[in-house]
């Protein structure tokens, strides 16, 4: 499961980041009650997405720090899922990071790293969020490599597109390194890409059969001015789509889906239809979960 949880901030001021908008005394009045309500809402979404069991892996975008993930996995209703987790610590001005929740009974990491784009590959004064790469063993004995990423937003037009292209190039280099080490690696790259799969910025991911996007035909995970856009994606290495007699892991036939139960959406009065139920609508608190829908998929294995 991949989910942009939209501004999961705690209520404590971090003097090293620009988190002032999410403090009790700020305009939004981000109080402990609202914080814990959001944690419970996220826990509900994750649990519901797994139906009879919580997902084995959950990639989260827009989390402030290790503390909010600890609260989510240890002090919310999600604690019964017994997740372990890994979190980046990016140079993002607002302190926004990505995290991976995983079940240690299913997946045992043997290596992880935050992939930071070298500053000399970025325009002067610009920063992008670190990517998280986690490699581990499944209970089948297979090695799985998981990337979690949150690409720059589209607010600044061409400048933001250039930043996304820089990050994607860095991601492609990391993926190519894994391909060099193993002829058919199992790789999953998921998160908020802030772009469509056929955009100029994301196109290198699917070139030379590097990866395959399994979310490109979905209706949309994010709604802007009444129009759905699929900007949350899951990319798989070809080995996960073309199983052979010697492989044990592959994508389920139903592929990927956007998880959109009623409790994660609300009617959209201006454009009609429904949209994700956000925590805030502008400055008005409405108690929702996120402006994105979660994206889910199943991997099947055989012993």
N, C-alpha and C positions, 0 to 999 in steps of 0.2 A: 504494500500500500504506500502511496505517495500523497502527501497532504501539505499544502501551504496553509498554516494555521493563523495567518494574518496577525502580526503584532502580538506575539505571546511574550509580553514583558512582565517582569515582577514589579513590585511597588517600591523598590529601593533605588535611590539615585546612584548611578555609577558615574563618578566624576570624570572617567576617561571616555565616556560615550555621550552621544546626544539623545538621551532617553527621557528628557524632561517632559515630553508630551504625555508620558504614561506614568504619572505620579499622582498621589491623592490630591495634592494642591493644584494640579494643572487644570486646564479648561475642561478636559474630559473626565476629571475626577476619577482616575483609575485607582479604585480602592481595593483593599484585600478581599472584600466580598465579591466584587466583580472579577477579580483575578481568579479566585477559587471557583466561581461559577463557570468561567471559561475553561479552566482545567477539567471540570466535570463534564462540560459539553464535548470537549475534545476526546475525553475518555469514552464517552458514550458513542461518538462517531466511530472510533477505532474498534470498539467491541462489536458494534452493530455490523460493521463492514465485514468482519470475519464470520458472521452468522453463528455457527455452533462453537467457534473458537476464535480468539483474537489472532490477527495475522502474525505470521512468523517474523516478518520484517515490516517496519514502518519508517519511511523516510519523511522527516519533518523539515519544513522551511519556515523562516521568520520566527525563530526562537532566539531569545535574548542571550541566554547563557546556560551553563550547567545546572544552575539552581532551579530554573523552571522545569527542566527535564527531570530532575530529581523529584520535584514536587509531583509532577505528572505520573511518574512511574512508581513512586514510593508512598505518596500521601493522597492520591486520588483513587477513585474506584478501579483505575487501571492496575493498581498494585497486585490484584489477584492474577494478572497475566504473567507476573514475574519476569518482566523485561529487564535486560541489561541495556546499556546505551553508550554511545560515543558521540561527542559534540565537538565542533570546531570552535576556534576562537579567532575570528577574522579581524582584519583591519578596517572593517566597515564602520563608517562614522557613527551610525546609530547602534552599533553593537549587534547587528543581526547575524545569526549563524544558522547552520544546518545541523541536523542530528539524525542518527540512526538508532532505532529501537530494535532489539533482536532477542529471540528466545535462546538462552544458552543450551537448552535441551535439543535445539534444532541446529544451531550454528555456533561454532567455536572459532572466533577470530584468532589468527596467528600473526596478523600484521595490520596496521592501520596508519594512515597519515593524512594530514591536511595538505592539500595541494594548493599552494599559493602562487599566483602568477607573478613572476619577477617584475619589479617596478620598472625596469628599463623597457619592458614590453607594453607599458601602459602610457597614455598621455600624461604629461606632467601634472601632478596634483590629484590624479584619479585613483580610486581604489575599487576593487571588486571583492566579492565574498570568496572565501576559500571553498574549494571542493573537498569532500570527504571521500577517501577511498578505504574500504575495509575488505580484507581478504580473509577467508576462513573456510573451515571444513564443515560440510553438511554431515548429517548422520548416515548418509549413503556412502561417505568417503570421498565425495566429489569436492573440488575446490570451487568456491564461488567468489567472484570479485564484485563488490557493490560500490557504485559511485552515487553520492548524494550531492546535488548542486542546486543553486539558485542564481540564475543569470541576471544581469542588470535589467532594470525595468525599461519600458519604452518611453518614458516621460520626456527624454531629451533628444528624441528623434535619431538623426544620423550619428550623433555622438554616442548614444546608448547602443546603437547597432554595432558600431565599431568595437565597443567594449565587449559585447556578446561574442563577436567574432574572435576576439583575442582569447576569451575564456574557452570557447569551443576548440580553438586550435590547440590550446594547452591540454584539454581533455582528450583530443584525438592523439596527441603524442603519448599520453599515458596509456590509452587503449592499445596503440600500436606496440608499446613496450610489452604489454601482456601477451599480445599475439606473437611477438618475437620469442617469448619464453615458452609458449605452448601453441601447437598448431590449431587447436580448437578450444579456446578458453571459454568458460562460462562467465559472461559479463552482463551486469545490469546497471544501467545509468538512468537514474530517475530523479525527478524534482520539478521545480518551476523554471521552465526555459524562457518564459516571457516572449515566445515567438512561435510561429508555426513550423512544422517539420520541413517544408519546402522553401523556407526563407533562405536568403543568401547567407545569413549568419549560421544557421543550423545545417545547411546542406553538406558540409564536409563530413558530418557524422555518418551519412549514408553512402558516401562515395567509396568505391573500391570494395563494396560489401563489408565495410568496417563494422557497421551496426545496422539494425533494422528497427524502425519506429513502429510500435504496436498500438499507438494511440492516435495515429493521424486521421483515422476515419470516425472518431468519436464526435458527438455533437458539440460538446464544449464543456470545459471545466470552470470557465470564468465568463461573466456576462458584463458587457460594457455598452451602455446606451441601447439596451434592448437586443443586442446581438451576442450570441454565444461564440466564444473563441476557445479552441483547444490549445492551451499554452502550457499545461502540465503534462509531461510526457514520460514514457517509459521506453527506453531503447534496450534491445537485447542483442547480444552477439549471435551470429548465424547459427552457431552450434546449438543454441537453445530453441531454434525453430526447425531444425532439420535433424531430428534424432536418428541415430543409426543403431545397429545391433550392439555396438560397443559402448553406447552412451546410456545414461540412466536418468537424465534430467531434460525436460523439454516443456514448452509452453502448452497450457491446456487448450483444447480446441476452441473454447469460447473467447479466447484472447483477453483483451483488456476492456474495462468498463468504467464509466464515471458513476460513483456511488452517490445517489441523489434521493435519499428517503425524505419524507415530508418534513421531518424535524430539522433538516439542514437547509430548507428553502422557505421562501415566502412569496406571496403574489407580488408582481411588479405593476403598480397602478398606472404608470405612465405609458409603458410599452406593451403591457399585457404579458401573459405567461407567468413564469416563476423565475426567481433568481436566488443565489445563495443568501442565506440569512446571516448577515454580518453582526459582529459585536457592536459596532457603531454605524449609524447611518449619518454621515457627516459628523457632527458633534453630539448627536442624540444617541444615547445608550439604548440598545434594544435587546441585549442579552444573547445575540446569536453566536455562532461559532467562527465563521470565516467567510471571506468573499470568494473563496475557491471551493470547488467540490473535490473530494478525494478521488484518486485514480487507483484502481485495484486490478490485480491479475493473479492467476494461479500457475505455479510450476508443478508439473507432475513428475514423479520419480518412480523407478522400479528397482527392486533389490536384485 
